[in-house]
Amino acid sequence: MERLIAALLALGLVGCGITNPTVDDDDATADDDDATPDDDDDSAAGDDDDDATPPSVLVETTSIGDFSVDDLRAIVGADVVLENGYSLWTVRFATAGREALATVAIPYDVAVPDGGWTIVANQPGTTGADDPCAVSGTAWGAGLAGSYGARGFIGVALDYPGVGTDGVQPYLVAEVEGFAALDAVRAARELAAEQGIDASDRFALVGLSQGGHASLSAASRHSEYAPELDLRAVSISGPATAWEEQWSPALSVFGTHLQFHALLAWTWREHYGIDADPFAATLVNAEAIFTTNCVSSPAVPAGTLSAVIGTNPYVIFTTEFIDAWQDGSWTGYEAYGEAFDANRIEPWADAPPLKVWQGGADTVVPEAFTAEFVAGLEAGGMDIEYEVVDGAAHGGVAHGFLAIPQARTEESIAWLREKLSTP
């Protein structure tokens, strides 16, 4: 039975009517009280010398187990492609003055290719602000890493700083996300080296929704922060952009989408130390709400943030905050406008090959938003491959769980493989 549970965990079997098992991760979630969050601390950053010794970021590793193709095939659906088994780990690592967690899937029981395994870092979509929303040590983390670990890459699935570690996640704060994504790749390479496994310096960044924002944030900072790593490609699906003009119109509309606006407003207030309170009196206990509830989570699947805060914007936010956000003046809330400017994804020079996938039936990040975003980056000189998948929903295109093939799972992996193998 223990082997069966471990195999389910290794596959990331979610959404399949199977309870999501978790591993006993007490050691990997030890108290971080000595950590001092400081976004201005670049102690883990690289420099402009590609030959400089990269910083050591790995703090702690926890082995979940080794799983052969036969182990995985015994449970996974026949429509899931498995090229190899993998060893599954959780890691804790340092990142710019904080700590974060990740799940790592390293190909197992198969010969290491010349040059070592290339790495695909999969940044997840929005789960929430604090520890109950972590994916590391759960089937979700295993599934996100295993999507690439079972296909001849080292797969890495990030938990953003504050989710499973000290503090709370600064949601869609580009610098925090970007540094963490790059340091997760460093941590995976250190783990492989500790196990005597050769890992290439070539890697790709992928992600859905918030994971798209994180991947782009990492890519735009890569050359200065982690120049020892060879970024070959970025592939994202239904990306969040932190473009103020895309967030503003829906603020006064009733709906479950307001959980994203509320999560952003609360975490930015905490991260940037904003004094102005955007929340209505009904959310006087905002800290308790946002630190115990999730947008989605393997640990509390029924405890969604939206169910707690509701869908009425005038019950969630003050009228003054709604007006200041929607008219763009930010009167009384100027720090929020500054934060949008700081975290907006803008064009940058020397970008790697970039593929943007978009579901035609996506209601979370509408196709019109992504088309506008892509056009904005292209106007700034970036070269982007853009593909709309008719009929596909937000989570139905690419970069999801191993056990649940998506509309463009195979095409996205083939695209990544080509970019990572190009001399």
JOPE-V131874 format. One record per backbone hydrogen bond with DSSP energy under -1.0 kcal/mol. NH is the residue of the N-H (numbers start at 1). CO is the residue of the C=O. If there is no record, write none. Layout:
BEGIN
NH | CO
NH | CO
END
This chain:
BEGIN
5 | 1
6 | 2
7 | 3
8 | 4
9 | 5
10 | 6
11 | 7
12 | 8
13 | 8
14 | 12
23 | 137
35 | 32
41 | 38
45 | 42
46 | 225
52 | 49
59 | 92
60 | 92
62 | 90
64 | 88
65 | 88
67 | 86
72 | 68
73 | 69
74 | 70
75 | 72
76 | 72
80 | 77
83 | 150
84 | 150
86 | 67
87 | 106
88 | 65
89 | 104
90 | 62
91 | 102
92 | 60
93 | 100
94 | 57
95 | 98
98 | 95
100 | 93
102 | 91
103 | 157
104 | 89
105 | 155
106 | 87
108 | 85
116 | 113
117 | 198
119 | 202
120 | 154
121 | 204
122 | 156
123 | 206
133 | 130
134 | 131
138 | 135
141 | 135
142 | 138
143 | 139
144 | 140
145 | 141
146 | 142
147 | 143
148 | 145
149 | 145
150 | 146
151 | 148
153 | 148
154 | 118
155 | 105
156 | 120
157 | 103
158 | 122
159 | 101
163 | 160
169 | 129
171 | 169
173 | 170
177 | 173
178 | 174
179 | 175
180 | 176
181 | 177
182 | 178
183 | 179
184 | 180
185 | 181
186 | 182
187 | 183
188 | 184
189 | 185
190 | 186
191 | 187
192 | 188
193 | 189
194 | 190
195 | 191
196 | 193
197 | 192
200 | 117
203 | 230
204 | 119
205 | 233
206 | 121
207 | 235
209 | 237
211 | 208
212 | 209
213 | 209
214 | 210
215 | 211
216 | 212
217 | 213
218 | 214
219 | 215
220 | 216
222 | 218
225 | 221
226 | 222
229 | 226
230 | 201
232 | 203
234 | 353
235 | 205
236 | 355
237 | 207
238 | 357
240 | 209
246 | 243
247 | 243
248 | 244
251 | 248
253 | 250
255 | 311
258 | 255
259 | 256
260 | 257
262 | 258
263 | 259
264 | 260
265 | 261
266 | 262
267 | 263
268 | 264
269 | 265
270 | 266
271 | 267
272 | 268
274 | 269
280 | 316
283 | 280
284 | 281
286 | 283
289 | 285
290 | 286
291 | 287
293 | 289
294 | 303
295 | 127
296 | 127
303 | 300
304 | 302
305 | 294
309 | 305
310 | 306
315 | 312
316 | 312
317 | 313
318 | 278
322 | 318
323 | 319
324 | 320
325 | 321
326 | 322
327 | 323
330 | 324
333 | 330
336 | 333
338 | 334
339 | 335
340 | 336
341 | 337
342 | 338
343 | 339
345 | 241
355 | 234
356 | 385
357 | 236
358 | 387
360 | 389
361 | 392
362 | 359
370 | 366
371 | 367
372 | 368
373 | 369
374 | 370
375 | 371
376 | 372
377 | 373
378 | 374
379 | 375
381 | 378
382 | 377
385 | 354
387 | 356
389 | 358
392 | 389
396 | 393
402 | 143
404 | 401
407 | 396
408 | 397
409 | 406
412 | 408
413 | 409
414 | 410
415 | 411
416 | 412
417 | 413
418 | 414
419 | 415
420 | 416
421 | 417
END
